[in-house]
Structure formats: C-alpha cells, structure tokens
C-alpha cells in the first residue's frame, strides 16, 4: 500500500503534513510548525508519530520538535547544514542520504538557499517530494542565507525529478506568487490557464498544493531561469544564475 499523506492548515499560512505507512504503522511529521495541531491531527487519524523529518531550522518548521518528541518519543531527522539551530536531533542527514518510513525510502536532496542547510525529502516510488520552503507553487523561498548560485543549483535538483512528482510545499503562498509570475512572464499561456484554476480554488478556500512538477516547469518563473525567453526579458545575457537573482530580487520588492 502506498504511503498516505494527511495535509492540514496550521499557523497563519503553513501546511502541516503527516506521512503514514499503513504496513508498518509508522508516521512521520514533515516539519513541526504547530506541535499541538500535529498531535491533535495524529490522534484524529489514529496514527502514532514515530519520526520527525525537518527540512530546515526556521521556527515555523522545527519549533514543535521538542513538544512532539516529549509526547511521543519519536526520532528527529534534520539537515546537517542547519543542525546547529535545531535541538534534539537524533540523526543528521545531507545530500545523498536516505531515510526510511517502514518500507518506503526517501532520498535527501540538498536544496539550500532559503537557509544554508535546507533539504527536501523525495520518495521516488511514491512520486512525492516534501520541499519545505525551497520551492512553492509558482514561487520559491526567500534567499535569507544562501547565494544565487547555490539556490539555482538547488532548483536544478528539483527540476531534475520526474515531471509527475507532487511537490508538497510548506505554505499557501500561491495567490501572491501568481501575481508576480504574471508580471514576470506575462505571455505564458500555460501560466494564464494555471492562474485561472488557482483563482477558482482559492475562491472555494481549497489548497493549491501539492503542485505537480511538470506544471511548475512550464509556469514557475524561478524554475524557468534557464529559459531563453525569460533570460531575454530579465536582461541576464543568457546566464540562468543572473536571471534567477534578478527574479528573486524583483519578487522581494514586488
């Protein structure tokens, strides 16, 4: 049986994720923005939390670790590059490592840029990736700690995943990201169509994530920094890093 993802809203705009393996009964928290809500949601599902998989150190991603571990005795897996800012880690992981939930294997991907050590968890057999704040539907995280070359390399790793991969992003930022994407790439017909769907979903208070990677490759301006049309529009002279940097700077001020 495939792993089950339980998605729920928490804090102001975060999504919480519980990843459950029906065969083993194991359940992993993907980040811990709100300990009380995670424990409540797990109880409602009848699931026992056995692991926490952190993507990065920010409090709205790791702030609930201690309380959930105290309540459940779970194991905390966290990025080696952010480990100095996360308490109670049982296992530090980096690019190329693997973590297991029952019989399901997640490959760790270095997606640093938002924070230096940010990682994603890709379950290739399940067709899903938990990407934290590295990439969003039609967007990417702010470049708080990393550099443009680092962040672009991270996005290239995401771009290389199978196109049918579902990206489980950590926030409902899509409406704001859409407004910038239409500014950045106004002639993109696929983006216009995607935007209409997003607008309908948000009008009905429905989530816009997970996002399918193939659609993001066609519409997300940050993932298209290597596209000649985007490079021409953003004056990079054919340099995807410069294009990405220009887009990120413009989005910060948008």
N, C-alpha and C positions, 0 to 999 in steps of 0.2 A: 504493500500500500504506500502511496506517495506521502510525503510529509504534509501536514496541514498547517496553514498559516492563519492565525487569528489576528486580524487587524482592528485597531480601535483608536479613537481620538483621545489625546490627553494633553495636559497643559493648554497653552493657547492655540497652538497650531501643529504640535507634534503628532506623529502616528506611533503608537506602540505596536510591537509585533511579538507574538508568541509563536514559536516554531515547534510543532509537536510531531513526534514519530509514533504512530499508532502501534507499531510492532513492539518496540522496546518500552513504550510509555514515557520516554524521556521528553522533556520540554525545555527549550532554551528561550530566554528573554533576549531579544535583539535590542541592545541598549536598554537603559532603565531611566527614562525621564521622570517617571512618577511611580515610586515604589508601591504606594497604596493601591493605585489603579491596576498595576500589574498583578498584584496579589489577588485583588478582587476579581479580575478577569480570569485568572487561572482557576480560582475556586469555582467560578460560574461554569467553566468548561469541564471541571472535574480533573484538571491536569495538575501534576506535581512538577514544579520548577526544579530542574536539576543542573542547569547551566545558565550563565550569562555570557553573551558574546558582545563585547563592546567594539564599536567602530572607531571611537576617538574619545578624548578626555573631557569634552565640554560638559558642564553640569546637567544640561538637558539631554545628555546621553549616558552619563555614568553616575549621575547624582543619586540614583536609587540603589546602587550596588550594595552598600552596607546593610540597609534595611532588608533587602530581599535575601541576602546571604544569611542574615541573622534569623530570618523567619523560616528558611528552607534548608540551609546548609549547602547550598548549591556551589558549584565551581565557577570561578570567574576567569574568563579568557579575554585578553585585552592586547592591544597593539604594543609591541616592544618599543616603538618610537615615541609613544605617549605614556609609557609606563610610569615615569616619574611623577605624573599628575593624576594617577588613578590608584586608589587604595585597595588593598585586599586582593590583589591579583594572585591567582593560582598558577596561571600559565601565560607566558608572553609569547606572542606569535608575530610573524613577519611574512613578507612576500615568499610564496612557495610552500609555506607550511599548510598543514591540513588539520581540521578539527572534525570530530565525528559526533553525530546525534543518532544513537542507535547505529543502524547500518548505513546511514546517509553521511556522505563525506562533503565537507565544504572546503574549498580551496581559498586560501587567504591571498588577497590581492592588495598590493601597495597602491593606495590612491591618495597619497599625501599631497597637500596643497592648502586645503582648508585648515588643517593642522599638519604639523610635520609628519606625524606618525599615523595618520588616518588610514584605516584599512577597510576593505569590503570582504564579504563572505559569499563566495559563489558556489552554489550547489549545481554542478553541471547536469547531473542525472535528473534533477527536478526542474531544471530550466529556470532557476531563480537566482537573484543576487541581492543581498542586503547591502546597500551602498551608503547608508548614513547621510551625511551632508556633502559627499563628494560630487554627486550629480543629482539633479532634480528633473522632474518633467519640465522640459523647455528651459532648464537652467543648470547652474552649478553653484557650489558653495562659495561664499566669500573667501578670498585668499588672505586669511588672517596671519598665517605663519609661513607659508611656503613661498616659492617663487613661480613665475610664469612658466619657465622651462619644466620645473618639477610637476606643476599642475597639468600641463599639457601632456606630459608622459603618462600621468595617471589616467587622464581621459582617454588616451590611446589604448591603455589596457582595457578600459571598459568598452571602447569601440570594437575591440577585437573579440569580444564574447559573441556567441551565436546570436543572430539577429532576433530570434524569438524569445530571448531571455527576458523575463519580467524583472524590472528594476524596482525594488522596494525602497523607496526614498523615505526620508525621516520627517518631512514636513509637507503641509498643504500650502505650497507657495505658487501653485500653477497659474492662478489668475494673474498675479503680478508678473510672473515670468512671461506669460503670454503677451502682456502689453509691451514688454521690452523686446521680445522676439519679433513682434510685428514691426517695431521700429527698426530693429537691426536687419531684418530680412523681409522687406515689405512685398516682394514679388513672388514669394514662395507659396504656390497654390496648395501644396500639401499642408503647410502651416495654417493657411486660412481655414481649410477644412477641419483640421485638428482643433483650431480655436473655437469653431462653432460647437463642436462636441463638448469641449471643456466648459464653455459658457452654459450649455444646457445642463451639464452635470452639476455644476456649482449652483445653478438656479434651483435645482432639486436637492441641494445640500448633500450631494453624493461625492465620494472621493474621486480624485483624478489619478491616484496611484493605487497599485503599481502601474508603471509605464512600460510599454514594450520597446525594447532597444531599437528594433528596426524602424519604428516610427520616429523615435528620437534622433536617429541618424539622419533622417530626412528633414527634421524640423527644428532641432535644438541648435541654436546658433553657436553655442560653445563647442559642441561636438563637430561642428562644420567649419572650424577654423582652418582646416586644410582644404577647403573648397575654393577653387579659383574665383568664383563669383563673390564669395564672402571676403576673400582677401582683397579683391579689387575695390569693393565697397568700403572696406575698413582700412585701406591705404597701407597694407603691410609689405608690399613688394614681393609677395609670394612666400612669406615667412609665416607658418602657422602659429609659432610661439608669439610673434608680434601681433598677429590677428587676435589670438586668444587674449593677450594682455590688453589690447585696445577694447575688446568687447567687455572684459571684466571691469576695466576702469569706467567704461560708459555705463554699465549696469549699476555700479556703485553710486553713481551720481544721478541716475535716472529718476 
